[in-house]
Amino acid sequence: MNRRRFLAASVASPAVLLGQRSFGADTPLKIGFVYSGPISDVGWTHQHELGRQLIVREFGSKITTQFVENVPESSDAERVIRSLIGEGCKVVFTTSFGFMESTIKVAREFPSIVFEHATGYKTAKNVGIYQTRFYEGAFLLGVLAGKTTRTNSLGFVGSYPIPEVLRNINAFTLGARSVNPGVHTKVVWLSTWYNPGKEREAAEALVAQGTDVLYQNTDSPAVVQVAEAKGLHAFGQDSDMRKYGPKAEMSANTVNWGVYYRYKVQQLLSGTWKSEDTKWGMKEGMIEMTPLNPGVPADLAQLFNKKKDDIVAGRFKPFAGPLKDQTGTTWIAAGQTMAEEEIWSMNRYVEGVVGEIPK
């Protein structure tokens, strides 16, 4: 059963018009969040929850918020979204790719409600979308992996073969091969975002195949825990997982959703909200790399920080040519960078990734 929790606050606020409803001192803006997983203490949903908590602190009684966690990415999501609207939410953030169709369907039924959907590609007059350039951090972690692997075999535990995940696999591999051309990446697909048991089994299977550095696009710390137990290296994804692998985790590719939620709530309260397709990364403070493990050699730390600075400043793009795909065919020519629309619709592996993308 989905668990539902509520949080409200209490200071006066200026009036704002949202749809046909005026929100002022006696009527705070009510915002709902739909979470695909458990809040837990790490992972994708945990980071969204931190973002929700940030806007509660910053906007006080100008807003009230509530959320539903563990929502299946199925027609159940429609029911949950409608229930939030029925309870008075005028804004709903749906925080996972699999909620896209449900969000669009319900948005058509409620044109005066504002919807914001994470990582999707369908918009409407009352639906905005927001994505992260997680691949920037994935490239940097690849640099660390390429320099520290002893077997030249990296392991990646994947959730679903969607562009969001393929971007991270490819960027991770490109980062590794930029410093170690002989490296390759093996991928195990799970068809789930959060299943600690399956994540652990996948990590152990990759280690049995000779991989000695592990990364993931799943939500639990199981992969980091396996690396810690086996004396290998790994990386946190979405949030810092170092407490589960103090020796294993070299760094973590984390997301600060709060910067986006602050931006959108400010628009809503000022009456300037509009449907946007927002893609933020390191430059905007949405993607944050955790401090390097003290065990990272000084020269590697220097290389990592230099490349990070170049990405933030726009001097370096992870998907820049010359770049070949898995078949060895030129994908991006030297001196060119991948077009934005291709980055966000990515559907193939780069050279160096082993195996096939599930259909």
C-alpha positions in Angstrom: 0.0 0.0 0.0 1.3 3.5 -0.9 2.1 5.6 2.1 1.0 9.2 2.1 2.5 12.0 4.2 1.6 15.6 4.5 3.4 18.7 5.4 2.1 22.3 5.7 3.5 25.6 7.0 2.1 28.9 8.3 3.1 32.5 7.4 1.3 35.1 5.3 1.8 35.2 1.5 1.0 37.6 -1.4 -1.9 36.8 -3.7 -1.2 35.0 -6.9 -3.5 33.9 -9.7 -3.2 30.3 -10.8 -5.7 29.3 -13.5 -8.9 30.7 -12.2 -7.9 30.6 -8.5 -6.4 33.3 -6.4 -3.9 32.2 -3.8 -3.2 34.6 -1.0 -2.7 34.9 2.8 -5.6 32.5 3.5 -5.1 30.2 0.6 -1.5 28.8 0.2 -0.6 27.1 -3.0 -1.0 23.4 -2.6 1.6 21.2 -4.4 1.6 17.4 -4.8 4.5 15.1 -5.6 4.3 11.7 -7.0 7.3 9.4 -6.2 8.1 6.2 -8.0 10.1 4.7 -5.1 10.4 4.8 -1.4 11.9 8.0 0.2 14.6 5.9 1.9 17.9 7.6 2.8 19.5 7.5 -0.6 18.6 7.4 -4.3 16.3 9.1 -6.8 13.2 9.5 -4.8 15.2 10.6 -1.7 16.7 13.5 -3.7 13.2 14.6 -4.9 12.1 14.5 -1.2 15.0 16.8 -0.3 13.9 19.2 -3.0 10.4 19.2 -1.6 11.8 19.9 1.9 13.8 22.8 0.5 10.8 24.6 -0.9 8.9 24.0 2.3 11.6 25.7 4.3 12.1 28.6 1.8 8.5 29.4 1.0 6.9 28.8 4.4 3.1 29.1 4.5 3.0 30.4 1.0 2.7 26.8 0.0 1.6 23.4 1.4 2.9 20.1 0.0 2.0 16.5 0.2 3.4 13.4 -1.6 2.7 9.8 -2.4 5.6 7.4 -2.6 6.0 3.9 -4.1 3.6 4.7 -7.0 3.8 2.1 -9.8 4.6 3.5 -13.3 1.3 2.2 -14.6 -2.4 3.3 -14.7 -2.1 3.4 -10.9 -0.3 6.7 -11.4 -3.4 8.3 -12.9 -5.4 7.4 -9.9 -2.8 8.9 -7.6 -2.6 12.1 -9.6 -6.3 12.5 -9.6 -6.5 11.9 -5.9 -4.0 14.7 -5.3 -6.1 17.0 -7.4 -9.2 15.9 -5.5 -7.5 16.9 -2.3 -6.8 20.4 -3.5 -3.4 20.3 -5.2 -3.2 23.0 -7.9 0.3 21.9 -9.0 1.5 18.3 -9.3 5.2 17.2 -9.9 5.4 13.7 -11.3 9.0 12.6 -10.7 9.8 9.7 -13.0 9.9 8.9 -16.7 7.2 6.2 -16.4 4.6 8.7 -15.3 4.7 10.5 -18.6 1.6 9.1 -20.3 -0.4 9.3 -17.0 0.6 12.9 -16.6 -0.4 13.9 -20.1 -3.7 12.1 -19.9 -4.7 13.6 -16.6 -3.5 17.1 -17.7 -6.0 17.0 -20.6 -8.8 16.4 -18.1 -7.7 19.2 -15.8 -6.5 22.2 -17.9 -6.4 24.6 -15.0 -4.0 22.4 -13.0 -0.2 22.8 -13.5 1.8 19.7 -14.1 5.6 19.3 -14.1 7.0 15.9 -15.3 10.6 14.8 -14.7 12.7 13.3 -17.5 9.9 13.0 -20.1 9.5 14.5 -23.5 5.8 15.4 -23.8 4.6 18.9 -23.0 1.3 20.7 -23.1 0.1 24.2 -22.2 -0.3 23.1 -18.6 2.6 20.5 -18.6 6.3 21.4 -18.3 9.2 19.0 -18.3 12.5 19.0 -16.5 15.6 16.8 -17.0 19.1 16.7 -15.8 22.4 16.5 -17.6 23.4 13.6 -15.4 25.7 12.4 -18.2 28.1 15.2 -17.3 28.7 13.6 -14.0 28.7 10.1 -15.5 31.6 11.2 -17.8 33.6 12.4 -14.9 33.1 9.1 -13.0 34.2 7.3 -16.1 37.5 9.2 -16.0 38.0 7.9 -12.4 37.0 4.4 -13.5 39.3 4.3 -16.5 42.3 5.4 -14.5 41.7 2.9 -11.6 40.5 -0.3 -13.3 43.0 -3.2 -13.3 41.0 -5.5 -15.6 39.9 -2.9 -18.1 36.4 -4.2 -17.5 33.7 -1.9 -16.0 30.3 -2.9 -14.8 27.0 -1.0 -15.1 23.7 -2.0 -13.5 21.0 -0.5 -15.6 17.3 0.0 -14.9 15.4 0.5 -18.1 16.9 1.0 -21.7 15.6 4.6 -22.1 17.6 7.6 -23.3 18.1 8.8 -19.8 20.0 5.6 -18.8 21.7 5.1 -22.2 23.2 8.6 -21.9 24.8 7.7 -18.6 26.2 4.4 -19.8 27.6 6.0 -22.9 29.1 9.0 -21.1 30.6 6.8 -18.4 32.2 4.7 -21.1 33.5 7.7 -23.0 35.0 9.2 -19.9 36.8 5.9 -19.1 38.1 5.5 -22.7 39.3 9.1 -22.8 42.0 8.1 -20.3 42.2 4.4 -21.1 41.2 3.4 -24.7 41.4 -0.3 -23.9 38.5 -0.3 -21.4 35.0 -1.7 -22.0 31.7 -1.6 -20.1 29.4 -4.6 -19.4 25.8 -3.8 -18.7 23.2 -5.9 -16.8 19.6 -4.7 -17.2 17.0 -5.1 -14.4 13.7 -3.6 -15.6 13.3 -1.9 -12.3 14.5 1.3 -10.7 14.6 0.0 -7.1 15.1 -3.6 -6.1 18.0 -4.1 -3.7 18.1 -7.8 -4.1 18.2 -7.7 -7.9 20.7 -4.9 -7.9 23.0 -6.9 -5.6 22.7 -10.0 -7.8 23.5 -8.0 -10.9 26.6 -6.4 -9.2 27.8 -9.8 -8.1 27.3 -11.2 -11.6 29.4 -8.4 -13.1 32.2 -9.0 -10.6 32.1 -12.7 -11.5 32.7 -11.7 -15.1 35.8 -9.8 -14.2 34.6 -6.2 -13.8 36.4 -4.3 -11.0 34.7 -0.9 -11.0 30.9 -0.7 -10.7 28.3 2.0 -11.5 24.6 2.0 -11.7 21.4 3.8 -12.7 19.3 2.2 -10.0 18.3 3.6 -6.6 19.5 1.5 -3.8 23.1 1.4 -2.4 23.3 -2.4 -3.1 25.9 -2.0 -5.9 28.2 0.1 -3.7 27.8 -2.4 -0.9 28.9 -5.2 -3.1 32.0 -3.2 -4.2 32.8 -2.4 -0.5 32.6 -6.1 0.4 34.8 -7.2 -2.4 37.4 -4.4 -2.1 36.5 -2.8 -5.4 35.6 0.7 -6.6 32.1 2.1 -7.2 30.1 5.3 -7.4 27.0 6.7 -5.9 24.1 7.6 -8.2 21.5 10.2 -7.5 22.7 10.7 -4.0 25.8 10.2 -1.9 26.1 6.5 -0.9 29.5 6.7 0.8 28.2 5.6 4.2 27.4 2.3 2.5 30.9 2.0 0.9 33.4 4.3 2.6 36.3 2.7 0.8 34.5 1.7 -2.4 32.8 5.0 -3.4 35.2 7.3 -5.2 32.6 10.0 -5.8 28.9 10.2 -6.4 26.9 11.8 -9.3 24.1 13.5 -7.3 21.1 15.7 -8.2 19.8 18.7 -6.4 16.1 18.9 -7.5 15.6 21.8 -5.0 17.1 24.4 -7.4 14.5 23.5 -10.0 11.6 23.3 -7.5 12.5 26.7 -6.1 12.6 28.2 -9.6 9.2 26.8 -10.5 7.5 27.7 -7.2 8.8 31.3 -7.6 7.1 31.4 -11.1 3.9 30.0 -9.7 3.7 32.5 -6.8 4.5 35.4 -9.1 1.9 34.4 -11.7 4.6 33.9 -14.4 4.6 30.1 -14.7 4.9 28.7 -18.2 5.4 25.3 -19.8 9.1 24.8 -20.4 11.5 22.0 -21.5 14.3 22.5 -18.9 17.6 20.7 -19.0 20.0 21.6 -16.3 23.4 20.3 -15.2 26.5 21.3 -13.4 26.4 24.9 -14.5 23.0 25.4 -12.9 23.8 23.5 -9.7 21.4 20.7 -10.4 24.2 18.1 -10.9 26.7 18.0 -8.1 29.7 15.7 -7.6 30.5 14.7 -4.1 34.1 15.2 -2.8 36.5 12.7 -4.0 37.5 9.8 -1.7 40.7 10.6 0.1 42.2 7.5 -1.5 42.0 9.0 -5.0 45.6 9.8 -6.2 46.5 13.5 -6.4 47.2 13.5 -10.1 43.8 11.8 -10.8 42.0 14.3 -8.6 43.6 17.1 -10.5 42.5 15.7 -13.8 39.0 15.1 -12.5 38.7 18.6 -11.2 40.1 20.2 -14.4 37.6 18.2 -16.5 34.8 19.2 -14.2 35.7 22.9 -14.4 35.7 22.6 -18.2 32.2 21.1 -18.3 30.8 23.8 -16.0 32.4 26.5 -18.1 31.2 24.9 -21.3 34.7 24.3 -22.7 34.1 20.6 -22.9 31.1 18.5 -24.1 31.0 14.8 -23.2 29.3 13.9 -26.5 31.8 15.5 -28.8 33.6 14.0 -31.9 35.3 12.0 -32.9 32.8 9.5 -31.6 32.0 6.1 -32.8 29.0 3.9 -32.0 29.2 0.3 -30.9 29.6 -1.0 -34.4 32.6 1.2 -35.1 30.7 3.5 -37.3 31.4 7.2 -37.0 28.6 8.8 -35.0 29.9 12.3 -34.5 32.8 13.6 -36.6 35.9 15.3 -35.2 35.2 18.9 -34.3 31.4 18.4 -34.0 29.2 18.0 -31.0 26.1 15.9 -30.8 22.8 17.7 -31.5 20.6 18.3 -28.4 17.7 16.4 -29.9 20.0 13.3 -30.4 21.3 13.5 -26.9 17.8 13.4 -25.5 16.6 10.6 -27.8 19.7 8.5 -27.5 19.0 4.9 -28.6 22.4 3.2 -29.2 25.7 2.4 -27.4 29.0 4.0 -28.0 32.1 2.1 -28.9 33.3 0.2 -25.9 30.0 -1.0 -24.5 29.5 -4.7 -24.6 26.2 -6.4 -25.4 22.9 -5.4 -26.9 20.2 -2.9 -25.9 17.1 -4.8 -24.9 14.1 -4.3 -27.2 
